[in-house]
Amino acid sequence: MNRIDHYILRQVLLAMAVVLLVLGGLDLVFTLVDEIGETDGAYGTIDAIRYVMYVFPRHIYELLPMTALIGALAGLGILASSNELVVLQASGVRVLRIVWAVMKPAIIVIIIGLLLGEFVAPRLELRGELDRALSRNEQVALSRYGHWQRDANEFMHFNAIDTDGFLHGISIYRFDNQQLRSVITAETAFYDQGAGSGYWLLQNGTETTFGSGEERQGESYGFIEKSWDVDLTPDLLKVLIIDPDKMSISDLYRYAGRFASQGQDSSPYFLSFWKKVLQPLTTAALVIVAVSFIFGPLRSATMGSKVFTAICFGILFYLVQNLLSTVSLVYQLDPLLAVSAPVLLCLALGLVLLRRAA
């Protein structure tokens, strides 16, 4: 049995590697062509290639579930085309035993995905964005209209963060009992770690304070430097440079928790968090569907038909998942439900087809 398991593992893993090489190669070419189109005088072709190399691990991470689906279907399809699966079943090897043998290379893909998604891709993605901005001699804009943050009764807005962690265009609004108490504006701010807990140092700004009661006339004064103690570190701010789908699981959980604690909408971050947490289950479900197709509807189909079916099913799966994700954001549904529903339906379909085949 061990020899059979190793043989199936080798065939399926080789098929997954070939699929990943093809899909990754196509993705790399398209991404590189698209990025070279963004080059200008300051941002050259070498800079574009370097940026693509930084973000490519994240692309590989996103391709892994589809790779597992097509690779499992192609690997078992080769065995089925040469009647080796028929020989195995005639020798008394049960379908579930073959499923477990196919799941072993899928587990390898899952482990690679977890390592890429948590430790490699997010760091390189951030490095790539900062390096890209540095090559263009520009600041890293957090969004077209800047970015808002909240800390207790303090609301803050800043326009951009540069590659050294400096903030630019800071506005701070402090409230007390729903009344505006002060407004602070500053040109720049940098983080001073100091001996203990760090703090921000605002530079070249003004502060306007408002009294209470009927007379609310503000009093303003300028300052060259002013300390600003807020629960917001440069590392946390740099996370804002990349989209939630490009963050690590730990960063997503940390940032979503911060949004939730401040009473802000954390659903985009929790949505991306659950997508990444459930990606191992997604990969396993897609592999089970691939195996069920081989022993079920695609038993006598050609290899081209099997690969085409796998691609169509994978695209349909991601369309449904993305549709439910969008609906959950619009109608404030539970992100876990939106992400897990397609995965559970996929898993149920595969198990039902396998049960009929067994």
Kinemage of the C-alpha trace (Angstrom):
@kinemage 1
@onewidth
@group {chain A} dominant
@subgroup {mainchain}
@vectorlist {calphas} color= white
{ca met a 1} P 0.000 0.000 0.000
{ca asn a 2} L 2.826 2.394 0.750
{ca arg a 3} L 4.193 1.911 -2.757
{ca ile a 4} L 0.764 2.668 -4.212
{ca asp a 5} L 0.446 5.795 -2.055
{ca his a 6} L 3.907 6.978 -3.092
{ca tyr a 7} L 3.168 6.329 -6.754
{ca ile a 8} L -0.106 8.279 -6.689
{ca leu a 9} L 1.522 11.049 -4.646
{ca arg a 10} L 4.362 11.328 -7.148
{ca gln a 11} L 2.027 11.441 -10.149
{ca val a 12} L -0.366 13.988 -8.630
{ca leu a 13} L 2.386 16.164 -7.172
{ca leu a 14} L 4.171 16.236 -10.535
{ca ala a 15} L 0.912 17.239 -12.234
{ca met a 16} L 0.378 20.020 -9.664
{ca ala a 17} L 3.935 21.267 -10.222
{ca val a 18} L 3.403 21.394 -13.992
{ca val a 19} L 0.076 23.214 -13.554
{ca leu a 20} L 1.652 25.719 -11.165
{ca leu a 21} L 4.512 26.275 -13.617
{ca val a 22} L 2.066 26.969 -16.459
{ca leu a 23} L -0.357 29.148 -14.468
{ca gly a 24} L 2.454 30.979 -12.672
{ca gly a 25} L 4.326 31.562 -15.925
{ca leu a 26} L 1.264 33.027 -17.632
{ca asp a 27} L 0.491 35.183 -14.619
{ca leu a 28} L 4.089 36.413 -14.462
{ca val a 29} L 4.095 37.389 -18.137
{ca phe a 30} L 0.762 39.246 -17.942
{ca thr a 31} L 1.715 41.005 -14.706
{ca leu a 32} L 5.090 42.030 -16.097
{ca val a 33} L 3.595 43.385 -19.323
{ca asp a 34} L 0.998 45.331 -17.367
{ca glu a 35} L 3.602 46.790 -14.983
{ca ile a 36} L 6.009 47.747 -17.766
{ca gly a 37} L 3.156 49.785 -19.206
{ca glu a 38} L 3.295 51.908 -16.033
{ca thr a 39} L 6.949 52.854 -16.482
{ca asp a 40} L 8.067 56.433 -16.998
{ca gly a 41} L 11.239 58.486 -16.712
{ca ala a 42} L 11.781 57.813 -12.996
{ca tyr a 43} L 10.297 54.314 -12.909
{ca gly a 44} L 12.129 52.172 -15.448
{ca thr a 45} L 11.869 48.627 -16.740
{ca ile a 46} L 14.327 47.266 -14.156
{ca asp a 47} L 12.219 48.840 -11.383
{ca ala a 48} L 9.081 47.253 -12.843
{ca ile a 49} L 10.713 43.820 -13.008
{ca arg a 50} L 11.902 44.144 -9.407
{ca tyr a 51} L 8.396 45.142 -8.273
{ca val a 52} L 6.815 42.183 -10.095
{ca met a 53} L 9.288 39.826 -8.425
{ca tyr a 54} L 8.276 41.226 -5.031
{ca val a 55} L 4.534 40.694 -5.604
{ca phe a 56} L 4.837 37.395 -7.485
{ca pro a 57} L 4.830 35.184 -4.313
{ca arg a 58} L 1.387 36.580 -3.471
{ca his a 59} L 0.182 35.632 -6.948
{ca ile a 60} L 1.507 32.103 -6.421
{ca tyr a 61} L -0.327 31.961 -3.095
{ca glu a 62} L -3.585 32.899 -4.805
{ca leu a 63} L -3.047 30.308 -7.545
{ca leu a 64} L -2.461 27.367 -5.198
{ca pro a 65} L -6.112 26.240 -4.719
{ca met a 66} L -6.713 26.268 -8.487
{ca thr a 67} L -3.386 24.486 -8.945
{ca ala a 68} L -4.462 21.754 -6.535
{ca leu a 69} L -7.805 21.332 -8.338
{ca ile a 70} L -6.400 21.101 -11.865
{ca gly a 71} L -3.324 19.135 -10.761
{ca ala a 72} L -5.345 16.508 -8.898
{ca leu a 73} L -7.730 16.131 -11.823
{ca ala a 74} L -4.892 15.914 -14.362
{ca gly a 75} L -2.767 13.551 -12.249
{ca leu a 76} L -5.592 11.104 -11.622
{ca gly a 77} L -6.755 11.578 -15.210
{ca ile a 78} L -3.419 10.268 -16.463
{ca leu a 79} L -3.776 7.200 -14.234
{ca ala a 80} L -7.360 6.704 -15.389
{ca ser a 81} L -6.410 7.056 -19.084
{ca ser a 82} L -3.845 4.269 -18.751
{ca asn a 83} L -6.387 2.120 -16.830
{ca glu a 84} L -4.145 2.102 -13.762
{ca leu a 85} L -7.045 3.224 -11.543
{ca val a 86} L -9.117 0.320 -12.838
{ca val a 87} L -6.278 -2.067 -11.972
{ca leu a 88} L -5.984 -0.565 -8.481
{ca gln a 89} L -9.706 -0.935 -7.824
{ca ala a 90} L -9.684 -4.473 -9.234
{ca ser a 91} L -6.837 -5.252 -6.818
{ca gly a 92} L -9.028 -4.298 -3.898
{ca val a 93} L -7.834 -0.712 -3.336
{ca arg a 94} L -10.821 1.277 -2.131
{ca val a 95} L -11.749 4.690 -3.474
{ca leu a 96} L -11.237 6.296 -0.071
{ca arg a 97} L -7.698 4.934 -0.012
{ca ile a 98} L -7.010 6.631 -3.346
{ca val a 99} L -8.596 9.841 -2.051
{ca trp a 100} L -6.240 9.820 0.933
{ca ala a 101} L -3.257 9.232 -1.376
{ca val a 102} L -4.282 12.265 -3.458
{ca met a 103} L -4.784 14.387 -0.327
{ca lys a 104} L -1.121 13.945 0.649
{ca pro a 105} L 0.234 16.172 -2.164
{ca ala a 106} L -2.671 18.526 -1.448
{ca ile a 107} L -1.426 18.805 2.145
{ca ile a 108} L 2.000 19.763 0.797
{ca val a 109} L 0.356 22.506 -1.280
{ca ile a 110} L -1.611 23.659 1.787
{ca ile a 111} L 1.553 23.923 3.902
{ca ile a 112} L 3.338 25.865 1.161
{ca gly a 113} L 0.331 28.178 0.941
{ca leu a 114} L 0.289 28.828 4.685
{ca leu a 115} L 3.991 29.663 4.727
{ca leu a 116} L 3.710 31.924 1.693
{ca gly a 117} L 0.580 33.697 2.876
{ca glu a 118} L 1.761 34.334 6.420
{ca phe a 119} L 5.521 34.861 6.290
{ca val a 120} L 6.694 35.524 2.735
{ca ala a 121} L 4.144 37.210 0.464
{ca pro a 122} L 2.916 40.037 2.790
{ca arg a 123} L 6.441 41.163 3.671
{ca leu a 124} L 7.581 41.145 0.052
{ca glu a 125} L 4.365 42.876 -1.020
{ca leu a 126} L 4.966 45.702 1.441
{ca arg a 127} L 8.596 45.921 0.444
{ca gly a 128} L 7.585 46.046 -3.202
{ca glu a 129} L 5.081 48.865 -2.675
{ca leu a 130} L 7.606 50.920 -0.715
{ca asp a 131} L 10.355 50.225 -3.242
{ca arg a 132} L 8.020 51.186 -6.088
{ca ala a 133} L 7.161 54.478 -4.400
{ca leu a 134} L 10.830 55.157 -3.706
{ca ser a 135} L 11.715 54.526 -7.360
{ca arg a 136} L 9.080 57.039 -8.392
{ca asn a 137} L 10.314 59.569 -5.815
{ca glu a 138} L 6.843 59.833 -4.353
{ca gln a 139} L 5.050 59.353 -1.068
{ca val a 140} L 2.864 56.328 -0.528
{ca ala a 141} L -0.693 57.588 -0.676
{ca leu a 142} L -3.003 55.644 1.581
{ca ser a 143} L -5.969 56.408 -0.640
{ca arg a 144} L -7.071 59.026 -3.121
{ca tyr a 145} L -8.542 61.178 -0.360
{ca gly a 146} L -6.136 60.272 2.443
{ca his a 147} L -7.014 58.050 5.356
{ca trp a 148} L -9.097 58.349 8.506
{ca gln a 149} L -8.345 56.695 11.828
{ca arg a 150} L -10.010 56.797 15.221
{ca asp a 151} L -8.633 56.386 18.727
{ca ala a 152} L -11.301 56.696 21.454
{ca asn a 153} L -12.677 60.271 21.114
{ca glu a 154} L -9.911 61.339 18.761
{ca phe a 155} L -10.403 61.318 15.001
{ca met a 156} L -7.386 61.761 12.771
{ca his a 157} L -6.777 62.190 9.075
{ca phe a 158} L -3.502 62.062 7.176
{ca asn a 159} L -2.750 62.334 3.498
{ca ala a 160} L 0.200 60.002 3.007
{ca ile a 161} L 3.033 58.045 4.584
{ca asp a 162} L 6.466 58.063 3.000
{ca thr a 163} L 8.932 55.189 2.784
{ca asp a 164} L 10.620 56.194 6.076
{ca gly a 165} L 7.368 56.073 8.061
{ca phe a 166} L 6.748 59.847 8.165
{ca leu a 167} L 3.164 61.086 8.100
{ca his a 168} L 2.191 64.026 5.938
{ca gly a 169} L -0.813 66.347 6.155
{ca ile a 170} L -2.109 65.431 9.626
{ca ser a 171} L -5.425 66.656 11.051
{ca ile a 172} L -6.584 65.636 14.548
{ca tyr a 173} L -10.092 66.284 15.893
{ca arg a 174} L -10.719 65.738 19.596
{ca phe a 175} L -14.262 65.426 20.957
{ca asp a 176} L -15.767 65.400 24.431
{ca asn a 177} L -19.433 64.502 24.932
{ca gln a 178} L -19.963 64.842 21.171
{ca gln a 179} L -18.571 68.390 21.213
{ca leu a 180} L -15.457 69.399 19.318
{ca arg a 181} L -12.793 70.453 21.827
{ca ser a 182} L -9.711 70.937 19.695
{ca val a 183} L -8.342 70.702 16.184
{ca ile a 184} L -4.646 70.068 15.516
{ca thr a 185} L -3.084 70.298 12.084
{ca ala a 186} L 0.544 69.579 11.241
{ca glu a 187} L 2.629 69.317 8.111
{ca thr a 188} L 4.520 66.180 9.125
{ca ala a 189} L 4.936 63.737 12.004
{ca phe a 190} L 7.515 61.089 12.836
{ca tyr a 191} L 7.520 58.331 15.424
{ca asp a 192} L 9.958 58.622 18.333
{ca gln a 193} L 10.476 55.262 20.011
{ca gly a 194} L 12.168 56.844 23.049
{ca ala a 195} L 13.209 54.909 26.135
{ca gly a 196} L 9.746 53.540 26.867
{ca ser a 197} L 6.563 53.553 24.846
{ca gly a 198} L 6.855 55.521 21.621
{ca tyr a 199} L 4.973 58.629 20.594
{ca trp a 200} L 4.486 60.763 17.491
{ca leu a 201} L 6.143 64.154 17.180
{ca leu a 202} L 4.060 66.641 15.185
{ca gln a 203} L 5.964 69.309 13.305
{ca asn a 204} L 5.017 72.771 11.986
{ca gly a 205} L 1.365 72.952 12.905
{ca thr a 206} L -1.392 74.780 14.731
{ca glu a 207} L -3.793 73.841 17.527
{ca thr a 208} L -7.218 75.371 17.975
{ca thr a 209} L -9.096 74.784 21.234
{ca phe a 210} L -12.791 75.397 21.840
{ca gly a 211} L -14.468 76.230 25.124
{ca ser a 212} L -17.673 74.724 26.495
{ca gly a 213} L -21.101 76.248 26.832
{ca glu a 214} L -22.571 78.912 24.586
{ca glu a 215} L -19.296 80.695 23.876
{ca arg a 216} L -17.354 78.330 21.644
{ca gln a 217} L -14.926 80.744 20.080
{ca gly a 218} L -11.668 78.977 19.320
{ca glu a 219} L -8.190 80.019 20.379
{ca ser a 220} L -5.323 79.094 18.089
{ca tyr a 221} L -1.579 78.962 18.471
{ca gly a 222} L 1.216 77.615 16.324
{ca phe a 223} L 3.935 75.163 17.265
{ca ile a 224} L 7.135 73.864 15.753
{ca glu a 225} L 7.041 70.507 17.541
{ca lys a 226} L 4.351 68.850 19.642
{ca ser a 227} L 4.140 65.334 21.081
{ca trp a 228} L 1.131 63.237 20.157
{ca asp a 229} L 0.405 60.096 22.158
{ca val a 230} L -1.825 57.711 20.215
{ca asp a 231} L -2.151 53.938 19.890
{ca leu a 232} L -0.904 53.917 16.309
{ca thr a 233} L 2.567 52.706 15.329
{ca pro a 234} L 4.391 53.054 11.985
{ca asp a 235} L 4.241 49.282 11.501
{ca leu a 236} L 0.475 49.409 11.844
{ca leu a 237} L 0.245 52.331 9.445
{ca lys a 238} L 2.382 50.626 6.822
{ca val a 239} L -0.166 47.831 6.762
{ca leu a 240} L -2.560 50.367 5.258
{ca ile a 241} L -0.407 50.577 2.141
{ca ile a 242} L -1.543 47.148 0.933
{ca asp a 243} L -5.097 45.886 0.480
{ca pro a 244} L -6.624 43.490 3.039
{ca asp a 245} L -6.367 40.564 0.602
{ca lys a 246} L -2.585 41.045 0.555
{ca met a 247} L -2.038 41.052 4.329
{ca ser a 248} L -0.983 38.151 6.524
{ca ile a 249} L -3.485 36.352 8.741
{ca ser a 250} L -1.982 37.806 11.921
{ca asp a 251} L -2.009 41.384 10.561
{ca leu a 252} L -5.596 41.001 9.392
{ca tyr a 253} L -6.728 39.757 12.795
{ca arg a 254} L -4.838 42.498 14.616
{ca tyr a 255} L -6.085 45.284 12.392
{ca ala a 256} L -9.670 43.988 12.240
{ca gly a 257} L -9.690 43.783 16.041
{ca arg a 258} L -8.494 47.371 16.260
{ca phe a 259} L -11.234 48.544 13.899
{ca ala a 260} L -13.864 46.606 15.842
{ca ser a 261} L -12.678 48.008 19.193
{ca gln a 262} L -12.995 51.534 17.797
{ca gly a 263} L -16.548 50.901 16.594
{ca gln a 264} L -15.528 51.079 12.931
{ca asp a 265} L -16.397 48.783 10.053
{ca ser a 266} L -14.001 45.848 10.235
{ca ser a 267} L -15.880 43.558 7.821
{ca pro a 268} L -13.408 43.910 4.869
{ca tyr a 269} L -10.554 42.809 7.116
{ca phe a 270} L -12.495 39.954 8.721
{ca leu a 271} L -13.623 38.875 5.247
{ca ser a 272} L -10.026 38.624 4.041
{ca phe a 273} L -9.056 37.016 7.350
{ca trp a 274} L -11.564 34.187 6.971
{ca lys a 275} L -10.632 33.682 3.312
{ca lys a 276} L -7.032 33.061 4.306
{ca val a 277} L -7.896 30.976 7.369
{ca leu a 278} L -10.220 28.757 5.317
{ca gln a 279} L -7.924 28.475 2.288
{ca pro a 280} L -6.577 25.079 3.468
{ca leu a 281} L -10.162 23.804 3.674
{ca thr a 282} L -10.878 25.377 0.276
{ca thr a 283} L -7.919 23.550 -1.264
{ca ala a 284} L -8.967 20.257 0.297
{ca ala a 285} L -12.572 20.679 -0.889
{ca leu a 286} L -11.469 21.410 -4.459
{ca val a 287} L -9.198 18.350 -4.477
{ca ile a 288} L -12.043 16.149 -3.231
{ca val a 289} L -14.251 17.490 -6.036
{ca ala a 290} L -11.478 16.725 -8.552
{ca val a 291} L -11.208 13.131 -7.293
{ca ser a 292} L -14.987 12.698 -7.331
{ca phe a 293} L -15.106 13.874 -10.946
{ca ile a 294} L -12.565 11.216 -11.952
{ca phe a 295} L -14.575 8.406 -10.354
{ca gly a 296} L -17.891 9.918 -11.389
{ca pro a 297} L -18.935 12.104 -14.337
{ca leu a 298} L -15.476 12.323 -15.963
{ca arg a 299} L -14.466 8.668 -15.702
{ca ser a 300} L -14.298 8.182 -19.489
{ca ala a 301} L -13.692 11.798 -20.564
{ca thr a 302} L -10.587 12.919 -22.431
{ca met a 303} L -7.770 14.746 -20.634
{ca gly a 304} L -8.670 18.015 -22.346
{ca ser a 305} L -12.249 17.727 -21.133
{ca lys a 306} L -11.097 17.022 -17.578
{ca val a 307} L -8.793 20.054 -17.452
{ca phe a 308} L -11.439 22.271 -19.044
{ca thr a 309} L -14.014 21.087 -16.493
{ca ala a 310} L -11.602 21.753 -13.634
{ca ile a 311} L -10.926 25.290 -14.857
{ca cys a 312} L -14.631 26.013 -15.303
{ca phe a 313} L -15.480 24.651 -11.862
{ca gly a 314} L -12.667 26.641 -10.254
{ca ile a 315} L -13.794 29.852 -11.943
{ca leu a 316} L -17.404 29.190 -10.917
{ca phe a 317} L -16.327 28.574 -7.328
{ca tyr a 318} L -14.407 31.846 -7.103
{ca leu a 319} L -17.218 33.780 -8.798
{ca val a 320} L -19.708 32.515 -6.214
{ca gln a 321} L -17.327 33.218 -3.328
{ca asn a 322} L -16.581 36.749 -4.572
{ca leu a 323} L -20.287 37.403 -5.141
{ca leu a 324} L -21.167 36.325 -1.612
{ca ser a 325} L -18.270 38.387 -0.254
{ca thr a 326} L -19.581 41.511 -1.990
{ca val a 327} L -23.114 40.825 -0.781
{ca ser a 328} L -21.862 40.385 2.781
{ca leu a 329} L -20.123 43.784 2.676
{ca val a 330} L -23.166 45.543 1.241
{ca tyr a 331} L -25.752 43.968 3.551
{ca gln a 332} L -23.477 43.587 6.612
{ca leu a 333} L -23.703 39.800 6.703
{ca asp a 334} L -21.388 37.582 8.706
{ca pro a 335} L -18.033 37.386 6.799
{ca leu a 336} L -17.434 33.844 8.040
{ca leu a 337} L -20.755 32.722 6.555
{ca ala a 338} L -20.022 34.410 3.219
{ca val a 339} L -16.613 32.738 2.925
{ca ser a 340} L -17.489 29.308 4.288
{ca ala a 341} L -20.764 28.739 2.403
{ca pro a 342} L -19.167 28.075 -1.035
{ca val a 343} L -16.448 25.950 0.579
{ca leu a 344} L -18.970 23.776 2.425
{ca leu a 345} L -21.130 23.426 -0.701
{ca cys a 346} L -18.066 22.393 -2.698
{ca leu a 347} L -17.060 19.894 -0.022
{ca ala a 348} L -20.607 18.479 0.138
{ca leu a 349} L -20.700 18.070 -3.646
{ca gly a 350} L -17.416 16.183 -3.659
{ca leu a 351} L -18.437 13.890 -0.788
{ca val a 352} L -21.791 13.085 -2.416
{ca leu a 353} L -20.149 12.172 -5.728
{ca leu a 354} L -17.506 10.108 -3.952
{ca arg a 355} L -20.137 8.223 -1.991
{ca arg a 356} L -21.925 7.303 -5.210
{ca ala a 357} L -18.640 6.189 -6.788
{ca ala a 358} L -17.673 4.108 -3.777
